[in-house]
Amino acid sequence: VEGAMLVTLDGLPLASALPQGADEDRVAAMAAAALSMGARTTAELRRGSLQQMLVKGDSGYIVIISAGTDTVLAAISNGEAKLGMILYEMKIAARDLARELG
């Protein structure tokens, strides 16, 4: 994992460790918007509640998941990362964050 961020559903950053040069506020807003759009899409297509979003680019992955009812956890990795392990660790982290944040 090359970076991670905890964001409110309104797109405000709560905590982040992003690569140098990344605009924290912009990334926070985009992560919250992406999760919102994914949730609406899964609802419209009757696929249940959104579990996670995966974006794959030429240079790696962006994984976005809910961390409770009011926060979003996003992580970025290079293309060589073990995606299954990242998803597993993010689910655990999201569950723990949701419990801590109430």
Beta strands, then each sheet from edge to edge (+ up, - down):
strand 1: 3-8
strand 2: 13-17
strand 3: 53-57
strand 4: 60-66
strand 5: 71-78
sheet 1: 2+ 1- 5+ 4- 3+
end
